[in-house]
Amino acid sequence: MPAKRSGKLYLVPAPLDFGCAVQAPLTDALPAGTLATAARLTHWLCENAKSARAYLKRIDELHPLAAALREQQIVELPREVHKKGDAGFDAKPLLAAAVEGHDIGLLSEAGMPAIADPGSSVVRAAHELGIAVMPLVGPVSLLLALAASGLNGQNFAFVGYLPQEPTARVLRIRELEALALKLGQSQLFIETPYRNAAMWRSLVTTLQPSTRLAVGSGLTLPQAMARGLQVVQWKLEGVPVVNDTPAVFAIGR
Amino acid sequence: MPAKRSGKLYLVPAPLDFGCAVQAPLTDALPAGTLATAARLTHWLCENAKSARAYLKRIDELHPLAAALREQQIVELPREVHKKGDAGFDAKPLLAAAVEGHDIGLLSEAGMPAIADPGSSVVRAAHELGIAVMPLVGPVSLLLALAASGLNGQNFAFVGYLPQEPTARVLRIRELEALALKLGQSQLFIETPYRNAAMWRSLVTTLQPSTRLAVGSGLTLPQAMARGLQVVQWKLEGVPVVNDTPAVFAIGR
């Protein structure tokens, strides 16, 4: 049962312009309610303290922070979580401040923490400690890309990264296509930006002509691009401009 | 290829308080950028014209609409799409205004259009007509629930509704549990609010004690609740308060 005075764990989304040369206004992608809540927090768990501070600085320009940047308690998730994932990691010690009564914000580099990013072990630990978990609204690249794909959004899966090794990658693409066609379940996945064009070539050469293939990149940013077509149409239209921007790919029928 | 003067299709998210007695401020769940874009649109495709007007009225209080409510062109998606789904529906005629150069907004009753809701046929038609698709940021109950579940958010599926018939439902729950345990892929689904408690009983009696089960309901609203525990822990804690509020359920390991 929750201790009477424990703080809450806020899941604070970040904008999707991480690492981009041109940043979009925070108010394009984050509700005032999210920014105001973030501004009053003083304890943070994050992937990277430097980018957390940069984000807080941007928030401060719109909603003055409750504590000066240098007074914010910012703790990075251990390397272990980045490398091995959240499964099996006991994050309860990271929530000591919440047990003591402080609200804590969980941040990822871009988008929603614990979605296509580390953090679920922290949320799991919060539930086990009886700490209330409050997700705040913000951009989620996967869902923006799915909505804009034209593919079935009433049954879908996100499977992370595909194998890099060419043969394994082709097998995985065929497996995902079979699932998409058989179940009508759209299959979403991501790729490291500099490999976007290679991923694209693997997809259009491996998938059947009538299979639908969609890509969304730079969503919420000035360079936003979302497009979904049958593979046969893509072959006529050519490779979309997705290089160097995080992209979400989707296969469907 | 896009016609030079065609309008764009904006995917406009709606707040999650549809049908709720108490509404939360729009600014809690929608970025100023989304509201400002919606305010300048004058052509709409929606599930229900009455609720689209009610939403526009709320937007108007914060960002004055470019055209008075009575001058807005609001077109409902045909019954066919609600009943049979988007597959096979040709929505190109609904985009005539965009072909003529007007930007169009696509709206669902709550959350993101085309995600766990109709609308993907409209997006598909836009891509086929070369109309740019612009997804705007807003609340997506599935993703808020997943982030707050403590379950794996790096591999997950959303499968819509489960069967209502008791035997079929139990079989489907077992099938989803097997997928979740075998693949480590969190399985998300939804239920009609008045059946939430019955769904809950089916889940705790059917799932294995060590399986993780999470529920999120009323997220972004004052009655927000998100909790994820092993089934054995849920049995001690009892049924969560999720009745009468749209809820998202998730099974994972």
Chai-1 contact restraints between the chains, C-beta under 6 A:
chainA,res_idxA,chainB,res_idxB,connection_type,confidence,min_distance_angstrom,max_distance_angstrom,comment,restraint_id
A,L11,B,A147,contact,1.0,0.0,6.0,A-B,restraint_1
A,T27,B,P31,contact,1.0,0.0,6.0,A-B,restraint_2
A,T27,B,A32,contact,1.0,0.0,6.0,A-B,restraint_3
A,T27,B,G33,contact,1.0,0.0,6.0,A-B,restraint_4
A,D28,B,P31,contact,1.0,0.0,6.0,A-B,restraint_5
A,D28,B,G33,contact,1.0,0.0,6.0,A-B,restraint_6
A,A29,B,P31,contact,1.0,0.0,6.0,A-B,restraint_7
A,A29,B,V137,contact,1.0,0.0,6.0,A-B,restraint_8
A,L30,B,P31,contact,1.0,0.0,6.0,A-B,restraint_9
A,P31,B,T27,contact,1.0,0.0,6.0,A-B,restraint_10
A,P31,B,D28,contact,1.0,0.0,6.0,A-B,restraint_11
A,P31,B,A29,contact,1.0,0.0,6.0,A-B,restraint_12
A,P31,B,L30,contact,1.0,0.0,6.0,A-B,restraint_13
A,P31,B,P31,contact,1.0,0.0,6.0,A-B,restraint_14
A,A32,B,T27,contact,1.0,0.0,6.0,A-B,restraint_15
A,G33,B,T27,contact,1.0,0.0,6.0,A-B,restraint_16
A,G33,B,D28,contact,1.0,0.0,6.0,A-B,restraint_17
A,M112,B,A147,contact,1.0,0.0,6.0,A-B,restraint_18
A,A114,B,A147,contact,1.0,0.0,6.0,A-B,restraint_19
A,A114,B,G153,contact,1.0,0.0,6.0,A-B,restraint_20
A,I115,B,L143,contact,1.0,0.0,6.0,A-B,restraint_21
A,I115,B,A147,contact,1.0,0.0,6.0,A-B,restraint_22
A,I115,B,G153,contact,1.0,0.0,6.0,A-B,restraint_23
A,A116,B,Q154,contact,1.0,0.0,6.0,A-B,restraint_24
A,S120,B,G150,contact,1.0,0.0,6.0,A-B,restraint_25
A,S120,B,N152,contact,1.0,0.0,6.0,A-B,restraint_26
A,S120,B,G153,contact,1.0,0.0,6.0,A-B,restraint_27
A,V123,B,G150,contact,1.0,0.0,6.0,A-B,restraint_28
A,R124,B,G150,contact,1.0,0.0,6.0,A-B,restraint_29
A,H127,B,G150,contact,1.0,0.0,6.0,A-B,restraint_30
A,H127,B,R227,contact,1.0,0.0,6.0,A-B,restraint_31
A,H127,B,G228,contact,1.0,0.0,6.0,A-B,restraint_32
A,H127,B,L229,contact,1.0,0.0,6.0,A-B,restraint_33
A,V133,B,A148,contact,1.0,0.0,6.0,A-B,restraint_34
A,V133,B,A226,contact,1.0,0.0,6.0,A-B,restraint_35
A,P135,B,L144,contact,1.0,0.0,6.0,A-B,restraint_36
A,P135,B,A147,contact,1.0,0.0,6.0,A-B,restraint_37
A,P135,B,A148,contact,1.0,0.0,6.0,A-B,restraint_38
A,V137,B,A29,contact,1.0,0.0,6.0,A-B,restraint_39
A,V137,B,P139,contact,1.0,0.0,6.0,A-B,restraint_40
A,V137,B,T220,contact,1.0,0.0,6.0,A-B,restraint_41
A,P139,B,V137,contact,1.0,0.0,6.0,A-B,restraint_42
A,V140,B,L143,contact,1.0,0.0,6.0,A-B,restraint_43
A,L143,B,I115,contact,1.0,0.0,6.0,A-B,restraint_44
A,L143,B,V140,contact,1.0,0.0,6.0,A-B,restraint_45
A,L143,B,L143,contact,1.0,0.0,6.0,A-B,restraint_46
A,L144,B,P135,contact,1.0,0.0,6.0,A-B,restraint_47
A,A147,B,L11,contact,1.0,0.0,6.0,A-B,restraint_48
A,A147,B,M112,contact,1.0,0.0,6.0,A-B,restraint_49
A,A147,B,A114,contact,1.0,0.0,6.0,A-B,restraint_50
A,A147,B,I115,contact,1.0,0.0,6.0,A-B,restraint_51
A,A147,B,P135,contact,1.0,0.0,6.0,A-B,restraint_52
A,A148,B,V133,contact,1.0,0.0,6.0,A-B,restraint_53
A,A148,B,P135,contact,1.0,0.0,6.0,A-B,restraint_54
A,G150,B,S120,contact,1.0,0.0,6.0,A-B,restraint_55
A,G150,B,V123,contact,1.0,0.0,6.0,A-B,restraint_56
A,G150,B,R124,contact,1.0,0.0,6.0,A-B,restraint_57
A,G150,B,H127,contact,1.0,0.0,6.0,A-B,restraint_58
A,N152,B,S120,contact,1.0,0.0,6.0,A-B,restraint_59
A,G153,B,A114,contact,1.0,0.0,6.0,A-B,restraint_60
A,G153,B,I115,contact,1.0,0.0,6.0,A-B,restraint_61
A,G153,B,S120,contact,1.0,0.0,6.0,A-B,restraint_62
A,Q154,B,A116,contact,1.0,0.0,6.0,A-B,restraint_63
A,Q154,B,G160,contact,1.0,0.0,6.0,A-B,restraint_64
A,N155,B,V159,contact,1.0,0.0,6.0,A-B,restraint_65
A,N155,B,G160,contact,1.0,0.0,6.0,A-B,restraint_66
A,F156,B,F158,contact,1.0,0.0,6.0,A-B,restraint_67
A,A157,B,A157,contact,1.0,0.0,6.0,A-B,restraint_68
A,F158,B,F156,contact,1.0,0.0,6.0,A-B,restraint_69
A,V159,B,N155,contact,1.0,0.0,6.0,A-B,restraint_70
A,G160,B,Q154,contact,1.0,0.0,6.0,A-B,restraint_71
A,G160,B,N155,contact,1.0,0.0,6.0,A-B,restraint_72
A,T220,B,V137,contact,1.0,0.0,6.0,A-B,restraint_73
A,A226,B,V133,contact,1.0,0.0,6.0,A-B,restraint_74
A,R227,B,H127,contact,1.0,0.0,6.0,A-B,restraint_75
A,G228,B,H127,contact,1.0,0.0,6.0,A-B,restraint_76
A,L229,B,H127,contact,1.0,0.0,6.0,A-B,restraint_77
